[in-house]
Structure formats: structure tokens, C-alpha cells
Amino acid sequence: METAPTEKTVSTKKNASTKKNGQPSDAEQRGHRRVRGPVLIGVLFVALVVLAFAAAGAGQVNIPPDQVIGSILHRIGLDIGPRPTAAQGDNALWIVRFPRVALAVLAGAALGASGAVMQGVFGNPLAEPAVIGVSWGAAVGAATVITFGLTLFGNWTIVAAAFACGLLTTLLVYAMSRSAGRTEVVTLLLTGIAINAVASALLGLLMFAAGNDALRAITTWNLGSLAGANWGAVATVAPLTAVGLVVAFACARRLDLLSLGERTARHLGVDVERLRFTAIIVIALLTSSAVAFAGVISFVGLVVPHLIRMAAGPGHRTLIPASALGGAVVLVGADLIARTAIPYQELPLGVLTAVVGGPFFFWLLRRARNSSGGWA
């Protein structure tokens, strides 16, 4: 007898909260038809598979898609399809391109999902790992390992340092942006500016102290690149990303309830502080796994969740997996453009995503301010 009224109350409050957070109300959505979650996820998955095969075949040595597929089938023991006819075609695929595409998929999925979780737990559409300094904080940890040649945990040393610094940064942002039980937009952005400034200064000091090889590595970090991708990096990032995505999806329903307000969420049985702590760990884990080998790549975690939310709505059970797939699609596509737009040259991946994400961020700032009537 109590279930139906509770669901009705949740639905009513959710609509009201959506409008309050700057999203269109039901009346404003009458002319907008949203895509069903499973359909969107299916489309993004197909797009990712097609784009991954296209990216694997494109480069200085072009390999047709049928030969890419044939190479995979032969590698798993099936004598089906043509193998690459180009000289060193198989080596180009398995040593260079497949690891790079795989790392782009993992890093893009981690950034997209972490952006969706961060926006949900902060209750703020402007939250994104790089924008508020989390990615740069994780980069400082990784750059420290590179500069001093630390190998305490083997291949996991960079990831461990990035995770520790990313977690510390996330906790700092969370603590400083909270006031009277809510997240303040201005404080969130100012905290991000301060953290980015401090992180940039620390990175400058590390670059000053680094040798030539470490200096080049840190410079590549600052610009974002997948040029150093290999199967070892993929094997390190894959389990961290998988764990982060599973835990993030497990928190989806509680994030939906948290969007109704802390008091409502508590009445509905959500342990809000435990949820926040879990989400912060997930954000740090996903961000550090992406930053550890791909460097600082901005705006993927900001743009992708918003596009998904506009297409399918704010429900996190669709938003989180769709943002992961969308982030993977964006990063694979961006990396393909970065390494093929100029012959024998490679554009910085982080710069390329910032060129697109920066104007989107300006639009989002203006939209958030207009919808809320100011920053107060």
C-alpha cells in the first residue's frame, strides 16, 4: 500500500528537482523526444566497434577493415579472411594500433563515466575531473614517479601515485565546495582554478628537476597523448577501469535518489555519506587510470555526460554506461584525427579535445547562470 505513493512522490520531486537544477521541465520537453536507454547504448556500442576497426586500419600504413578483421581471426586461431598485405601490417596492428585503440577505449570510458558520477555526487552540471583540477592533481603524482624514476610497485607505481594524488584532490574539492549541505558553483570553479594553478606550478618544478627523457614524458603528459600505448599499459588500466565502472553502475539508483535532495534520499534509505565516499573513490580510481598513461585530457567528462543527458534523460542507470561508451567513442575518434590529420605529425590529444570542449563549457556556464538566475 505504501509503494505506489512513495514512487509517485519520488517522481513528482524528481521532476521538480530536474527543473530546479536547470534542466527543462516536462512542459518544456513536449517538443523533445528522448531516446530509450537500451537503444542509445546499443547505437553507441555499434559506433564504437566500427570506429575502433576504422582507427586500427588508418595511419601511415593503411589497412582495409577486412584485413583488420582477418588479422584478428588468424590471431585467435581461425583461418578465415585475408591477412594484411602491407609490409609489417600485422606488426603495425598488434604492436602499435590495437594497444592504442584499446587504451583510448579504456581512458575514454573512464573519463566519461567519472564525469557522470562526479556531476551526480556533486549535484552540479559543471563538475568534470580536469575542469575542477582532479586530473591535474593525479598528473602531479604520475609526474613525480616519472621524474624520480620510482618503481616501488612495478608497472602499478604510476597508477598508484596518480590514484593517491587524484583521491586527495577529489576530497579537497569536495570539502571546499560544500556549504550548508550543498555544493556551491562558484566555490567549485574557484577551487578548480586554484588546484590547477598549484598543480601547474608543481609540474613546472618537476620539469625543472627532470632529465631530458623525463622532461619529454612530462611534456607529453601536459598535452595528453596515447603515443606511448602498449599492451602493458592496457593490462594495467583495464582492471582499474572495469572495477570503477562496475561500482559506478552499482551506485546508479542511489545517485538518482540523491538528485532529489539529501533529505529525501535519506528518507528513502540512502546512506548519503557512504554514497559520497564511494563515489569519490570511484572518481579518483577512474580518473587516475585514465591519466596514468594518457595524460591530461580535458572536457570529455564534461561534454559526453551532458550530450547523453540531453538525449536520454538524467537517469544514471542509462547515463553511466552510455557516458562510458560515449567517452570511448569520442576519445577513439579524437585520437584518430590527432594522428592522421597532418601527415607524419601527431596533434596533442588533450589540446584537440579542449578545442571542442572549451566552447561547450562556455555555453554551459551561460546556460547554468541563466537558468538559475545567477550564481548565488
Summary of the structure (lengths in Angstrom):
residues: 376
radius of gyration: 21.4
end to end distance: 41.2
largest distance: 71.2
contacts: 1313
relative contact order: 0.16
helix: 75%
strand: 1%
